[in-house]
Amino acid sequence: MRTRVTLHRFSSDQSLPQRDGVNLAHSEINALLTGETAQHLTVEFHDFDRLLRDETYALAVLRGTDCVLSNVGPHAHYYHLLRERLGLNFRILRDIKTALWSCYLLQESLCEPFLRSGDALLATSNYSRQLTRHLFAHLHDHPIALFEPVLTLESFVPIPRTPGCGPFVTLGHVGRLSEDKNFPQMVDLLLALDREEPGRYRLVACGSVHSPSCDPALVAQRIQRETGRGDLFTHLPPVPHQKVLALLRSFDYFLFFSTSNLEVLGRVLVECAYAGVPVLAADHAAASELVDSTSLLPVSYEPGRVFHTHFDAPLGRVDVAAAAHRIRCQQPVKPAPAPQINRLQVLMDLLRDGPSQVPVQEEPPLSGGPADFVRRFRWQYLTQARSTPQALATLMDLREWFCVLNGKSSPDFNTRLQRLLNLSRFPERTERFAKAAASTRCDFTNLGGLDMELCNVAGFHPHFWLSET
């Protein structure tokens, strides 16, 4: 008998300047479940927004379903709400796409009272899985499998590269130009290298500007001021995803200095492995799972500094001197291992049979920088255990807000925006959300938009810090 699976037909907001790995993964799930690999399933797509507005439609979609695959970012808790309210018995397979980020943490705290034995989580990395288990006691024995779709890549064949053979050495970065990605430290590296060998090194950064300090004009001015040259830095706007591999192959080194609180994978590291470009990466989050140890750079964390999970931030700083030494001395960077992606059988077995019939995956302990980070991690207001009635009341309130803010056509949309500003603990961020709503769909596909604002409605504002040792 074929297993009946339903999921939202995810579609990214094309007006957004750059689609991140989370948006790409949700889109690729759609493609995966309409292909030949899913022929043992009966796959039906639904409209998530309508599902929350119309319980008659929700009942028609969900009655008789064996499994719901949550493909809606950090909003899986609404499937748990509907299952409870409608008295249904389907399994729910939901994902973890960021680490220390309010909206996914809120999702987990709201799901806790409603978990059933057939439910499971999909994590993108062992780091993500182990950190999640560390934060949420109720998940210690809950099934968390590893899966990430990167369907646009060819068969994996690592290509050895010897960087620095030409007249110039090109350092590259693809992704957000932001402080949590430690982009300013990439500029520091370029300047350190130029002091030793003037004019030999170039930095090419491709991506949208996320932090004011990373504005390409300011970066170019700084480099011009400190080197007297205007040809060492190039900024490229985001390129279509199908052109990323060709761009990566033009780099001698790819710089992945991110120590972001959001980091759980680093999809671009997988793409670098396919492109065969050597990587220098911060020993943080999942980097050690995706690159060889010769690519890893030491990270120093700042103990005692408080971070709010409502914002992205760099949790530590990369050892720029170590990076410069490896590049100048041309220390060999070994190819990355075969990446932990596209393990389609893991997903298909979970959808078809549920976690009880899926072989237990190895969960090795963390080591190096990630182990040190988790060991020193301290938090406050991160988890909020709720009784079932409390969770239901919160979910019903959030669903009402979701329907008004996501649809933008409700008569009280503007009134809700004003109420949201009054509720917000971070009104400047909420004002940016309200402004963005005028020019984009600004719906739940804009991860970090609507979902983050609903944390204000729930009064959910965790923060964390690292101990000295």
N, C-alpha and C positions, 0 to 999 in steps of 0.2 A: 504493500500500500504506500502510495507516495505521500510524503510529508508536505503539509500545506504551510507555507511561509508567507508572511506579509511584511512589507516595509514601506517607508515613505520614499517617493521618487525624488531624491535630493537633486536640487539644481542650484548651483552657486549664483550669487548676485553678480552678473557680468559688469555692473557699474563699479565694482570694487577694483582698486588699482592693481592688486596682486593677490592671487589665490595661494594660501599657504598649504602645507601638507595635509592639514585636517580636511580642508575643503576638497582637495584632490582625492583623498582616501574615500570620503563619502560618495563622491561622483563615481569612483571606480568600483565601489560595491555594487552600484546599480548595474554597471556593465558586466560585472562578474556573474550576477544572478540572472542575467538574460542570455548567458552563453551556454555552451555545451556542457560545461562542468556542473551545471545545476539541473541537468535533465532528470535526475531522480527526485527533484522537488517540484511541487506546484507553487510557483512564485506569483504573488499578486501585489501590485503596488497600490498605495493609498495616498490620500492628501492629508498630511498630519494636521494642518491648520483646521481643515473641515472636521477631522476626527474629534478635535477638542471643542468645536462649536456645536456639533450636532450628534447627540448620543444615539439617535436612531441610525444615522450613518455609521457611527462607531460600532454599534451592535451588529449591523449587517456585515461590516468588514471583519470584525474580530471573532464573531461566533463561528465555531468550527475550525479556527486557526490552531495549528499545533505550536507554532513558534513565531514570535515577533522579533525581527532583527531591528534594533534601534539604530536608525541612520539619520538622526536629527540633532547631532551635537549633544550638549549636556542637558537634554530634556527627557531622558528615558523615564524619569519619575512619573510623567503623565501616563505612560503605558501601565505602570503599576497602579495608578489611581483608577484608570478605566477598568482594568482587570478586577479590582476590588469592588467598584461601584456596580459593574454589570454582572458580577457573579460568574466570571469566566475562568478558564483553567489552562490558558496557553502558557508556554514558557517564554521568557524574555532574555534575549542576548543583547547586552549593552556594552559600550566601549569606554575606555579611558584614553582620552586624546591629549590631555595636558596633566601637569603634575600639581603644583601648588597654586591653583587658580580657583577663585571662589565658586564659579558656577559648577564645575565638576565636583568640588567638595560638597556643595549644597545638594547636588543630585544624589550623592552617595548617602548623605545623612537622611534624606527624604525617602530613599528606597529601603532603608534598613528594616522598618517594621513590616514590609510587604514581601521580603524575599522568600522564594519557595525552592524546593530541592532541585527543580529542573532548570532554574535560572543560572546564568553564567556571565562572566565578564571577559572581554577581549582587551588585552593590553598590548601595546606596541613594543615593549621591551621588558627584560627581566628587571631592570631598574624601576620601571613604572610599576610592575607587579609587586616588587618587594616594598617599595615606598608606600603603596596603597595598603598593603597588609599591615605595615607599621603604623599607619595613621588610623585605621579602622579595625577595631578588635573583632567586629562581627564578620569580617572577611578572612580571618585567619585560616579557616578551613573551607572557604567558598571557592568554587572552581574559577580560576583565572587563567585563561589560555593566551598564548602569544600568537598574534596574527596582525599583519599589515599588508594591504594590497598596494603594489606598485606595478600596475599592469602594463605600463607603457614601455618598460625596459626589455631589452633583448636578453638572450641567454647570457648568464654571467661567465665571463672569461677575463680574469685579472690580467692586465697588460703592464709589464714592468716598464718603468719610465726612469730616465736619468735626467733630472732637471738641471737647468743652468748651463746647458751646452752651447746656447746661442749667445749673442752679444748682450742680451737683456734677460733678466729673470722676472717673470710675471707672477705676482701674487694675486690671487683672485678670491672674490667673495660673491656669492649669490644668495640673496635673501634680504630681509629687512635690514636697513641701515639704522641700527638702534643701539642703545646703551646696554640692554640686556643681552644682546649678541656680542657685546664688547667690541663694537666696531672702532671706537676711538683707540683701542689698543692695537688694532691693525695698522692704524696711521702711525702710532708710536713705533711699531716694528719697522715700517717703511723708513722712517726718519733715522732710526738706529742703524739700519743697514746702509743708508745713504751716507752717514757720517764715516763709515769705514771704506766704502767704495762708491764715491759720488757718481750718480747718473746710471748705475748698473741695474737698479731695481725699479719696478713699476707696480702700482697697485690698481687693479680694476675691480670696481664694485658695481654689481648689478642688482637693483631692487628699489623698492619704494622707501622713502625717508620716513622713519617712524619717530625719531628723537630729534629735537631741535639742534642738539650739539653735533649731530651727524649730517647736517645740511651740507651737501657737496660743495657749495660755494664757500662756506666757512672752512671746510677741509682743504680745498684748493688754496685758499688764502694762507692758511697756516703753513702748508707745505712750501708755497712760494716764499713766504717770509723766512722760513728756517733753512731752505736749501738754495734759494735764488733761482729755482727752476719751475717751469710751468708744465712740464711734460711727464711728470712722475705719477700723476693720478688721473684716472678716467672714471666717470660715473655713467652707467648705462641704465636707462629705465627698464622696468620689468620686461622680459622677453616672453613670447609664447612658450608654453611648457615644452613643446616638441623640439624647441631649439636649444634647450638647456644643455644637453649632452655635448653638442658641438662647441658651445661656449666654454664648458668645463675643460674640454680637451685643449683649449688654447692657453690654459694656465700651466705654469711650472709647479706651483703649489696652490692648494686650496686651503684657505684659512677658516677654521671653524672654532672661534674663540668663545662661543656662547657658554655662559654659566647661568642662563636664564632659569628663573623659577618655573617656567612653563615647559621646559625641555623634557621630553620623554623618548625621543627617537633621534631626530636629525635626518629626515628623508634625504636631504641633499648629500649626506655621507654615503648613502646607498647609491645615489646617482654618481658620485665620485668614483666609487668602486667600479661601476660599469664603464665609466669614462677612462679609467686607468690613471687618474691624476693623483699624485701624492698629496696627502692630507696632513696638516698640523692642527690638532684639535685639543681643546681643553679636556682634561681628565675629569669630566663631569657628566652626570646623568648616564645616558646609554652609549656615549662615544666609545667606551672600551669594548662594547659588544659589536661595534660596527667597523672599527679600524684596528690595525695591528698596534701593539704596544709601542713600536717605534714612532708612531704618529702622535702619541699622547704627550701633552705638556702639563707640568705641575700647575696646580691652582691653589691660591691662598684665599681663604675665606676670612671675612671680618667678623670676629665674635662679638655678640651683643647687639649688633645692629638690627633694628626691628624692620621687618618687611610685611607689608599688607598684601594679602592674596588677591586684592582687587586690582593690582598693578603688576606689570612685568618689570623685572629688575635684574641686574647682574648680581648674583650671589657671591661672586668672588672674582679675582683677577688672575689672568694668565701670566706665566713667567715669560715675559717678552724677551729677556736676555737669553733664555734657553732656546726660544724659537729662532732668534737671530744667529746663535751659535750653530744650530743644526743646518740652517740655510747656508751660512758662509762656508762651513766646513763640508758642505754637501754630504752630510751624514745620510746614508741610505734609509729610505722609508719603505718598509716591506709592504707588499700588496695587502689589501684588506681581505678578511675571510669572506667566504660566500655569505651574503647577507641573509638575515632571518626574515625574509619577506615571502609573500605569495605562497605560504604553506596552505594551499587551498583545501587539502584534505582535513586540516584542523577545523576550518570553518564549516565545511560540508558535514563533517561528522557531528559537530555541535548542533547544527540546524536540523539534521535528520534524526539523530538519536538522543541528543541531550548529553550533558556532561557525564552521566553515570556510565555511558557506553563508550566514552572516549578514553584512550590510553592516557594515563597520568604523565604529564610533561615534567621533565627535570626542572627543578627550581634551585639553581646553584646560588650560594650566598654571594652577596656583593663583595667586591674587593677594591683596593685602591681608593681613588678620590670619592666615588659614589658611596662606598662603605663608610668612609670617614664622615661624609656629609650626613648620612642618615643617623649615624651614631651620635652626632652632636646636635641633632635637630631637636628644637623645643618649640612648643606652640601654645596658643591660648585661643579659646573660642573656635577651634577648628572643627570639632565634632559636636553636634548637638543631638544627643539621644532623644528621640521623641516617642511617646506612646502612639499607638495606632490612631486614636481619635485626634490627637494633636497633629499628627502628620497629615491626616485626611483634611483637617480644617485648613492647614497651611497650603496644601496642594489645591484645594478648591479655590482659595483666594488667589493663588498664583495663576491658576488656569484662567480666571476671569481677567486678570491683568494681561496675560499673554494674548488672549483673544483680541483685546482692545488695541494693545500696542502693536501687535504683529499685523493686524488687518489694516490699521490706519484709517479705516472708513467709518468707524463707530462715531456717533454724534458727540460722545464725550471724550474723543481722542485728545483734544487739546487740554481739556480739564484734567485728564489723567496725567498728561505730561507735567502740568503744574504741580499736581499732587506728588508726582515722582520727584520733582525738584525739592519739594518740601521734605520728603522722606529721605532723600539721598544723604549719605554720610560724606560723599565726595561730589558736591554739586558741580564743580568744573567739568568733571568727566560726564555727568548727566547732561549738562548743557551741550557738550559735544555730541552726545547721542541724539539729543533733540534736533540739533542743527543738521546732523547727517540724515535724519529721517526726511528732511525736505529734498534731498538730492539723490538718495539711493532707496532701494527697497527697505534697507535697514531692518530686515526681518531676522528670523532665527538662523538663517544661513550666514549672517554676518556674525561669526563667532566672536565673542567679546563685546557684543553690542547689547541686544535685547536681553540675552541671558544674564549678563552682568548686572543690568539694571534691576532685574527681578530679585537679585540678592539684596538690594536695598529694601524692597518690599518685604522680604522675609526677615530683615534685620540681621543678616548673616555677614559678618565682617571679621573673619579670622586674621590673625597675624602670627608671625613666627620669628625665631632668631636662632643663632648657633651658639653653643656653649664654647668655652675656651678650649676644652679638651674632650 
